[in-house]
């Protein structure tokens, strides 16, 4: 069991950066392809075409839902691309693997699972708890 604890606390070193750079580059490439495919798909399923073919309120709601799903997919992918770009900047300036909140090392296992992590697990949990306490934003 002690070996597992040491693996969790193992921090990232400069020599690990190329591995994470490649992980981030590959994920960014995949996300860009997903955004492109979603946009192409949404061009084929234009809301106007869907709405023009609807015959009742239920079908119109479904058409609205399909448009919303496409937009949500793109927004999610764009947020992840921004996180990747921020992680790449942290690699470039040597701060990758350092928690933005407490300046402690982020565990290697966390970065392996989530290469864009900007907080250690403890600070991320506190951040999410604080975010959950906020009232939901309005659209």
Biotite code that builds the C-alpha atoms (Angstrom):
import biotite.structure as struc

atoms = struc.array([
    struc.Atom([0.000, 0.000, 0.000], chain_id="A", res_id=1, res_name="UNK", atom_name="CA", element="C"),
    struc.Atom([2.794, 2.536, 0.681], chain_id="A", res_id=2, res_name="UNK", atom_name="CA", element="C"),
    struc.Atom([3.891, 2.284, -2.955], chain_id="A", res_id=3, res_name="UNK", atom_name="CA", element="C"),
    struc.Atom([0.416, 3.363, -4.106], chain_id="A", res_id=4, res_name="UNK", atom_name="CA", element="C"),
    struc.Atom([0.531, 6.400, -1.833], chain_id="A", res_id=5, res_name="UNK", atom_name="CA", element="C"),
    struc.Atom([3.925, 7.389, -3.229], chain_id="A", res_id=6, res_name="UNK", atom_name="CA", element="C"),
    struc.Atom([2.601, 7.014, -6.787], chain_id="A", res_id=7, res_name="UNK", atom_name="CA", element="C"),
    struc.Atom([-0.259, 9.371, -6.001], chain_id="A", res_id=8, res_name="UNK", atom_name="CA", element="C"),
    struc.Atom([2.079, 11.990, -4.581], chain_id="A", res_id=9, res_name="UNK", atom_name="CA", element="C"),
    struc.Atom([4.626, 11.675, -7.389], chain_id="A", res_id=10, res_name="UNK", atom_name="CA", element="C"),
    struc.Atom([4.879, 15.067, -8.999], chain_id="A", res_id=11, res_name="UNK", atom_name="CA", element="C"),
    struc.Atom([5.656, 15.992, -12.564], chain_id="A", res_id=12, res_name="UNK", atom_name="CA", element="C"),
    struc.Atom([9.164, 16.914, -13.660], chain_id="A", res_id=13, res_name="UNK", atom_name="CA", element="C"),
    struc.Atom([10.438, 18.770, -16.707], chain_id="A", res_id=14, res_name="UNK", atom_name="CA", element="C"),
    struc.Atom([11.337, 15.417, -18.253], chain_id="A", res_id=15, res_name="UNK", atom_name="CA", element="C"),
    struc.Atom([7.624, 14.489, -18.150], chain_id="A", res_id=16, res_name="UNK", atom_name="CA", element="C"),
    struc.Atom([6.558, 17.544, -20.165], chain_id="A", res_id=17, res_name="UNK", atom_name="CA", element="C"),
    struc.Atom([7.025, 15.973, -23.632], chain_id="A", res_id=18, res_name="UNK", atom_name="CA", element="C"),
    struc.Atom([4.645, 13.145, -22.656], chain_id="A", res_id=19, res_name="UNK", atom_name="CA", element="C"),
    struc.Atom([1.971, 15.606, -21.554], chain_id="A", res_id=20, res_name="UNK", atom_name="CA", element="C"),
    struc.Atom([2.582, 17.889, -24.543], chain_id="A", res_id=21, res_name="UNK", atom_name="CA", element="C"),
    struc.Atom([1.863, 14.944, -26.842], chain_id="A", res_id=22, res_name="UNK", atom_name="CA", element="C"),
    struc.Atom([-1.244, 13.931, -24.845], chain_id="A", res_id=23, res_name="UNK", atom_name="CA", element="C"),
    struc.Atom([-2.576, 17.481, -25.038], chain_id="A", res_id=24, res_name="UNK", atom_name="CA", element="C"),
    struc.Atom([-1.712, 17.870, -28.724], chain_id="A", res_id=25, res_name="UNK", atom_name="CA", element="C"),
    struc.Atom([-3.488, 14.617, -29.613], chain_id="A", res_id=26, res_name="UNK", atom_name="CA", element="C"),
    struc.Atom([-6.585, 15.549, -27.588], chain_id="A", res_id=27, res_name="UNK", atom_name="CA", element="C"),
    struc.Atom([-6.717, 19.030, -29.159], chain_id="A", res_id=28, res_name="UNK", atom_name="CA", element="C"),
    struc.Atom([-6.513, 17.460, -32.618], chain_id="A", res_id=29, res_name="UNK", atom_name="CA", element="C"),
    struc.Atom([-9.379, 15.076, -31.768], chain_id="A", res_id=30, res_name="UNK", atom_name="CA", element="C"),
    struc.Atom([-11.505, 17.906, -30.360], chain_id="A", res_id=31, res_name="UNK", atom_name="CA", element="C"),
    struc.Atom([-11.003, 20.064, -33.435], chain_id="A", res_id=32, res_name="UNK", atom_name="CA", element="C"),
    struc.Atom([-12.146, 17.133, -35.574], chain_id="A", res_id=33, res_name="UNK", atom_name="CA", element="C"),
    struc.Atom([-15.218, 16.680, -33.334], chain_id="A", res_id=34, res_name="UNK", atom_name="CA", element="C"),
    struc.Atom([-16.111, 20.380, -33.642], chain_id="A", res_id=35, res_name="UNK", atom_name="CA", element="C"),
    struc.Atom([-15.666, 20.242, -37.409], chain_id="A", res_id=36, res_name="UNK", atom_name="CA", element="C"),
    struc.Atom([-17.827, 17.096, -37.662], chain_id="A", res_id=37, res_name="UNK", atom_name="CA", element="C"),
    struc.Atom([-20.515, 18.586, -35.419], chain_id="A", res_id=38, res_name="UNK", atom_name="CA", element="C"),
    struc.Atom([-20.599, 21.755, -37.515], chain_id="A", res_id=39, res_name="UNK", atom_name="CA", element="C"),
    struc.Atom([-20.826, 19.739, -40.727], chain_id="A", res_id=40, res_name="UNK", atom_name="CA", element="C"),
    struc.Atom([-23.589, 17.618, -39.212], chain_id="A", res_id=41, res_name="UNK", atom_name="CA", element="C"),
    struc.Atom([-25.472, 20.703, -38.074], chain_id="A", res_id=42, res_name="UNK", atom_name="CA", element="C"),
    struc.Atom([-25.200, 22.157, -41.578], chain_id="A", res_id=43, res_name="UNK", atom_name="CA", element="C"),
    struc.Atom([-26.914, 19.036, -42.885], chain_id="A", res_id=44, res_name="UNK", atom_name="CA", element="C"),
    struc.Atom([-29.583, 19.245, -40.169], chain_id="A", res_id=45, res_name="UNK", atom_name="CA", element="C"),
    struc.Atom([-30.340, 22.932, -40.380], chain_id="A", res_id=46, res_name="UNK", atom_name="CA", element="C"),
    struc.Atom([-32.969, 24.028, -37.918], chain_id="A", res_id=47, res_name="UNK", atom_name="CA", element="C"),
    struc.Atom([-34.927, 25.696, -40.692], chain_id="A", res_id=48, res_name="UNK", atom_name="CA", element="C"),
    struc.Atom([-35.172, 22.419, -42.561], chain_id="A", res_id=49, res_name="UNK", atom_name="CA", element="C"),
    struc.Atom([-36.183, 20.567, -39.413], chain_id="A", res_id=50, res_name="UNK", atom_name="CA", element="C"),
    struc.Atom([-38.661, 23.241, -38.399], chain_id="A", res_id=51, res_name="UNK", atom_name="CA", element="C"),
    struc.Atom([-40.128, 23.324, -41.901], chain_id="A", res_id=52, res_name="UNK", atom_name="CA", element="C"),
    struc.Atom([-40.852, 19.618, -41.677], chain_id="A", res_id=53, res_name="UNK", atom_name="CA", element="C"),
    struc.Atom([-42.461, 19.624, -38.251], chain_id="A", res_id=54, res_name="UNK", atom_name="CA", element="C"),
    struc.Atom([-46.161, 19.078, -38.012], chain_id="A", res_id=55, res_name="UNK", atom_name="CA", element="C"),
    struc.Atom([-46.854, 19.631, -34.330], chain_id="A", res_id=56, res_name="UNK", atom_name="CA", element="C"),
    struc.Atom([-45.434, 21.145, -31.140], chain_id="A", res_id=57, res_name="UNK", atom_name="CA", element="C"),
    struc.Atom([-43.746, 17.861, -30.162], chain_id="A", res_id=58, res_name="UNK", atom_name="CA", element="C"),
    struc.Atom([-41.787, 17.692, -33.399], chain_id="A", res_id=59, res_name="UNK", atom_name="CA", element="C"),
    struc.Atom([-40.880, 21.353, -33.097], chain_id="A", res_id=60, res_name="UNK", atom_name="CA", element="C"),
    struc.Atom([-39.547, 20.702, -29.586], chain_id="A", res_id=61, res_name="UNK", atom_name="CA", element="C"),
    struc.Atom([-37.465, 17.832, -30.925], chain_id="A", res_id=62, res_name="UNK", atom_name="CA", element="C"),
    struc.Atom([-36.034, 20.079, -33.650], chain_id="A", res_id=63, res_name="UNK", atom_name="CA", element="C"),
    struc.Atom([-35.133, 22.686, -30.998], chain_id="A", res_id=64, res_name="UNK", atom_name="CA", element="C"),
    struc.Atom([-33.520, 19.982, -28.863], chain_id="A", res_id=65, res_name="UNK", atom_name="CA", element="C"),
    struc.Atom([-31.349, 18.750, -31.752], chain_id="A", res_id=66, res_name="UNK", atom_name="CA", element="C"),
    struc.Atom([-30.073, 22.275, -32.374], chain_id="A", res_id=67, res_name="UNK", atom_name="CA", element="C"),
    struc.Atom([-29.400, 22.779, -28.649], chain_id="A", res_id=68, res_name="UNK", atom_name="CA", element="C"),
    struc.Atom([-27.508, 19.471, -28.406], chain_id="A", res_id=69, res_name="UNK", atom_name="CA", element="C"),
    struc.Atom([-25.241, 20.414, -31.321], chain_id="A", res_id=70, res_name="UNK", atom_name="CA", element="C"),
    struc.Atom([-24.543, 23.806, -29.748], chain_id="A", res_id=71, res_name="UNK", atom_name="CA", element="C"),
    struc.Atom([-23.850, 22.237, -26.334], chain_id="A", res_id=72, res_name="UNK", atom_name="CA", element="C"),
    struc.Atom([-21.429, 19.727, -27.887], chain_id="A", res_id=73, res_name="UNK", atom_name="CA", element="C"),
    struc.Atom([-19.507, 22.517, -29.598], chain_id="A", res_id=74, res_name="UNK", atom_name="CA", element="C"),
    struc.Atom([-19.446, 24.675, -26.447], chain_id="A", res_id=75, res_name="UNK", atom_name="CA", element="C"),
    struc.Atom([-18.129, 21.742, -24.364], chain_id="A", res_id=76, res_name="UNK", atom_name="CA", element="C"),
    struc.Atom([-15.410, 21.000, -26.916], chain_id="A", res_id=77, res_name="UNK", atom_name="CA", element="C"),
    struc.Atom([-14.390, 24.677, -27.099], chain_id="A", res_id=78, res_name="UNK", atom_name="CA", element="C"),
    struc.Atom([-14.098, 24.848, -23.282], chain_id="A", res_id=79, res_name="UNK", atom_name="CA", element="C"),
    struc.Atom([-11.878, 21.767, -23.324], chain_id="A", res_id=80, res_name="UNK", atom_name="CA", element="C"),
    struc.Atom([-9.732, 23.246, -26.126], chain_id="A", res_id=81, res_name="UNK", atom_name="CA", element="C"),
    struc.Atom([-9.252, 26.387, -24.016], chain_id="A", res_id=82, res_name="UNK", atom_name="CA", element="C"),
    struc.Atom([-8.219, 24.222, -21.057], chain_id="A", res_id=83, res_name="UNK", atom_name="CA", element="C"),
    struc.Atom([-5.721, 22.419, -23.303], chain_id="A", res_id=84, res_name="UNK", atom_name="CA", element="C"),
    struc.Atom([-4.272, 25.713, -24.527], chain_id="A", res_id=85, res_name="UNK", atom_name="CA", element="C"),
    struc.Atom([-3.923, 26.908, -20.929], chain_id="A", res_id=86, res_name="UNK", atom_name="CA", element="C"),
    struc.Atom([-2.159, 23.654, -19.975], chain_id="A", res_id=87, res_name="UNK", atom_name="CA", element="C"),
    struc.Atom([0.189, 24.057, -22.952], chain_id="A", res_id=88, res_name="UNK", atom_name="CA", element="C"),
    struc.Atom([1.022, 27.589, -21.765], chain_id="A", res_id=89, res_name="UNK", atom_name="CA", element="C"),
    struc.Atom([1.757, 26.229, -18.272], chain_id="A", res_id=90, res_name="UNK", atom_name="CA", element="C"),
    struc.Atom([4.107, 23.649, -19.817], chain_id="A", res_id=91, res_name="UNK", atom_name="CA", element="C"),
    struc.Atom([5.840, 26.407, -21.811], chain_id="A", res_id=92, res_name="UNK", atom_name="CA", element="C"),
    struc.Atom([6.354, 28.613, -18.755], chain_id="A", res_id=93, res_name="UNK", atom_name="CA", element="C"),
    struc.Atom([7.314, 25.741, -16.433], chain_id="A", res_id=94, res_name="UNK", atom_name="CA", element="C"),
    struc.Atom([4.297, 25.940, -14.125], chain_id="A", res_id=95, res_name="UNK", atom_name="CA", element="C"),
    struc.Atom([2.549, 22.788, -15.390], chain_id="A", res_id=96, res_name="UNK", atom_name="CA", element="C"),
    struc.Atom([1.753, 20.439, -12.523], chain_id="A", res_id=97, res_name="UNK", atom_name="CA", element="C"),
    struc.Atom([1.641, 23.228, -9.935], chain_id="A", res_id=98, res_name="UNK", atom_name="CA", element="C"),
    struc.Atom([-1.724, 23.989, -8.321], chain_id="A", res_id=99, res_name="UNK", atom_name="CA", element="C"),
    struc.Atom([-2.966, 27.493, -9.180], chain_id="A", res_id=100, res_name="UNK", atom_name="CA", element="C"),
    struc.Atom([-4.501, 27.884, -5.733], chain_id="A", res_id=101, res_name="UNK", atom_name="CA", element="C"),
    struc.Atom([-1.952, 26.502, -3.251], chain_id="A", res_id=102, res_name="UNK", atom_name="CA", element="C"),
    struc.Atom([1.249, 26.286, -5.354], chain_id="A", res_id=103, res_name="UNK", atom_name="CA", element="C"),
    struc.Atom([1.719, 22.642, -4.340], chain_id="A", res_id=104, res_name="UNK", atom_name="CA", element="C"),
    struc.Atom([2.469, 19.888, -6.841], chain_id="A", res_id=105, res_name="UNK", atom_name="CA", element="C"),
    struc.Atom([-0.455, 18.213, -8.562], chain_id="A", res_id=106, res_name="UNK", atom_name="CA", element="C"),
    struc.Atom([-0.186, 14.427, -8.256], chain_id="A", res_id=107, res_name="UNK", atom_name="CA", element="C"),
    struc.Atom([1.131, 12.693, -11.371], chain_id="A", res_id=108, res_name="UNK", atom_name="CA", element="C"),
    struc.Atom([-1.805, 10.249, -11.245], chain_id="A", res_id=109, res_name="UNK", atom_name="CA", element="C"),
    struc.Atom([-4.231, 13.185, -11.433], chain_id="A", res_id=110, res_name="UNK", atom_name="CA", element="C"),
    struc.Atom([-2.415, 14.664, -14.425], chain_id="A", res_id=111, res_name="UNK", atom_name="CA", element="C"),
    struc.Atom([-2.310, 11.274, -16.131], chain_id="A", res_id=112, res_name="UNK", atom_name="CA", element="C"),
    struc.Atom([-6.090, 11.016, -15.743], chain_id="A", res_id=113, res_name="UNK", atom_name="CA", element="C"),
    struc.Atom([-6.793, 14.697, -16.422], chain_id="A", res_id=114, res_name="UNK", atom_name="CA", element="C"),
    struc.Atom([-3.857, 16.369, -18.223], chain_id="A", res_id=115, res_name="UNK", atom_name="CA", element="C"),
    struc.Atom([-5.471, 19.822, -18.129], chain_id="A", res_id=116, res_name="UNK", atom_name="CA", element="C"),
    struc.Atom([-5.786, 19.816, -14.319], chain_id="A", res_id=117, res_name="UNK", atom_name="CA", element="C"),
    struc.Atom([-4.881, 23.212, -12.921], chain_id="A", res_id=118, res_name="UNK", atom_name="CA", element="C"),
    struc.Atom([-5.555, 22.427, -9.270], chain_id="A", res_id=119, res_name="UNK", atom_name="CA", element="C"),
    struc.Atom([-4.541, 19.659, -6.898], chain_id="A", res_id=120, res_name="UNK", atom_name="CA", element="C"),
    struc.Atom([-7.362, 17.367, -5.868], chain_id="A", res_id=121, res_name="UNK", atom_name="CA", element="C"),
    struc.Atom([-7.914, 19.083, -2.506], chain_id="A", res_id=122, res_name="UNK", atom_name="CA", element="C"),
    struc.Atom([-8.141, 22.568, -4.056], chain_id="A", res_id=123, res_name="UNK", atom_name="CA", element="C"),
    struc.Atom([-10.307, 21.300, -6.931], chain_id="A", res_id=124, res_name="UNK", atom_name="CA", element="C"),
    struc.Atom([-12.770, 19.797, -4.464], chain_id="A", res_id=125, res_name="UNK", atom_name="CA", element="C"),
    struc.Atom([-12.891, 23.092, -2.550], chain_id="A", res_id=126, res_name="UNK", atom_name="CA", element="C"),
    struc.Atom([-13.357, 24.992, -5.821], chain_id="A", res_id=127, res_name="UNK", atom_name="CA", element="C"),
    struc.Atom([-16.229, 22.747, -6.908], chain_id="A", res_id=128, res_name="UNK", atom_name="CA", element="C"),
    struc.Atom([-17.854, 23.016, -3.501], chain_id="A", res_id=129, res_name="UNK", atom_name="CA", element="C"),
    struc.Atom([-17.654, 26.817, -3.693], chain_id="A", res_id=130, res_name="UNK", atom_name="CA", element="C"),
    struc.Atom([-19.016, 26.776, -7.252], chain_id="A", res_id=131, res_name="UNK", atom_name="CA", element="C"),
    struc.Atom([-21.906, 24.573, -6.121], chain_id="A", res_id=132, res_name="UNK", atom_name="CA", element="C"),
    struc.Atom([-22.798, 27.101, -3.426], chain_id="A", res_id=133, res_name="UNK", atom_name="CA", element="C"),
    struc.Atom([-23.272, 29.849, -6.033], chain_id="A", res_id=134, res_name="UNK", atom_name="CA", element="C"),
    struc.Atom([-26.695, 30.457, -7.490], chain_id="A", res_id=135, res_name="UNK", atom_name="CA", element="C"),
    struc.Atom([-27.035, 29.131, -11.045], chain_id="A", res_id=136, res_name="UNK", atom_name="CA", element="C"),
    struc.Atom([-26.264, 31.637, -13.769], chain_id="A", res_id=137, res_name="UNK", atom_name="CA", element="C"),
    struc.Atom([-29.146, 32.738, -15.887], chain_id="A", res_id=138, res_name="UNK", atom_name="CA", element="C"),
    struc.Atom([-29.178, 32.453, -19.646], chain_id="A", res_id=139, res_name="UNK", atom_name="CA", element="C"),
])
